[in-house]
Amino acid sequence: MGVLLLVDDDAELTRQALTLARGLGEVEAVAAAPADLPVERLWVADLPDAYAPGAWATAVEEVIERAQPSAVVAAGTQRGNEILAHVAARRDLPFAANCIAIGGGEPLDVTRVRWGGSLLEEARIHSPLPLLSVAPHALPAVEESGSPATEDLAVSPAEGDLAVQVSEHVDDVQTGVSLAEAKVVVSGGRGVGSADGFAILEELAGLLDAAVGCSRVVTSAGWRPHTDQVGQTGTKVSPDLYIACGISGATQHIAGCKGAKKILAINSDAEAPILASADYAVIGDLSEIVPAITAELRKAKTP
């Protein structure tokens, strides 16, 4: 029996998931359109144009019945996790999300990321059909292409499968540097004090060609939009330099910025948890420190 791979919209993450799937055996895949993946067979599902997780779960179940795979693997995206959660609920099976490694044998041993990357869990899946998603950017992507045999899959979703659908995609309105791609991120937390307090962070970011981020408490207060949030439930960043201003350093926030090469923390609290993760720290009032850094940068840039 082979392994079934759920093809995601994100091609790179799909190929990362394929790396793990290959460790379980020959791979077949199910997708909404033909793809140049190096798999044994590609099931092309006839599904509504609008994404409906229930309908996708029905398609996956249809392939499970036909192909009898030994496991089902998906990328650990919102879509991949949602579809496998539906399959798990329908079949009363356990679902292991965000896996980064597997071990042979039955039951299957897995290593998976927990708590936003702050710890790794060794688990054993007692299931006739393991359902696994692969943590993004934890494994190398399969690079080669392929021309798999394709088989059309006619799917007849039940009325309830279409109860939830994506009806519209709204693109983020971005100005300046993208938070996810920025080489420098200047981020603010509760210590900034207000929405207006971010003006000095924006000024500093402008000089550094940086993006401006924030902690969850800031978005909860309505000071910044959710698209600016760095953390477990926001954007995970990996800049060369992360400047954390007035951020206490909750585990969820550290999960979003721990990929930074260097962290500079500016905080009035010498006991703030973020200092344990910082490479450099300045203890004091950020409303004085940040403008002072900005002033020195302006001097350095003046011919």
Stockholm file with secondary structure:
# STOCKHOLM 1.0

chainA/1-303         MGVLLLVDDDAELTRQALTLARGLGEVEAVAAAPADLPVERLWVADLPDAYAPGAWATAVEEVIERAQPSAVVAAGTQRGNEILAHVAARRDLPFAANCIAIGGGEPLDVTRVRWGGSLLEEARIHSPLPLLSVAPHALPAVEESGSPATEDLAVSPAEGDLAVQVSEHVDDVQTGVSLAEAKVVVSGGRGVGSADGFAILEELAGLLDAAVGCSRVVTSAGWRPHTDQVGQTGTKVSPDLYIACGISGATQHIAGCKGAKKILAINSDAEAPILASADYAVIGDLSEIVPAITAELRKAKTP
#=GR chainA/1-303 SS CCEEEECCSCHHHHHHHHHHHHTTSSEEEEESSCCCCCCSEEEEEECCSSCCHHHHHHHHHHHHHHHCCSEEEEESSHHHHHHHHHHHHHHTCCEEEEEEEEECSSSEEEEEEEGGGTEEEEEEECCSSCEEEECTTSSCCCCCCCCCEEEEEECCCCGGGGSSCCCCCCCCCCCSSCTTTCSEEEEECGGGCSSGGGHHHHHHHHHHTCEEEECHHHHHTTSSCGGGBBSTTSBCCCCSEEEEESCCCCHHHHHHHTTCSEEEEEESCTTCGGGGTCSEEEESCHHHHHHHHHHHHHHHHCC
#=GC SS_cons         CCEEEECCSCHHHHHHHHHHHHTTSSEEEEESSCCCCCCSEEEEEECCSSCCHHHHHHHHHHHHHHHCCSEEEEESSHHHHHHHHHHHHHHTCCEEEEEEEEECSSSEEEEEEEGGGTEEEEEEECCSSCEEEECTTSSCCCCCCCCCEEEEEECCCCGGGGSSCCCCCCCCCCCSSCTTTCSEEEEECGGGCSSGGGHHHHHHHHHHTCEEEECHHHHHTTSSCGGGBBSTTSBCCCCSEEEEESCCCCHHHHHHHTTCSEEEEEESCTTCGGGGTCSEEEESCHHHHHHHHHHHHHHHHCC
//
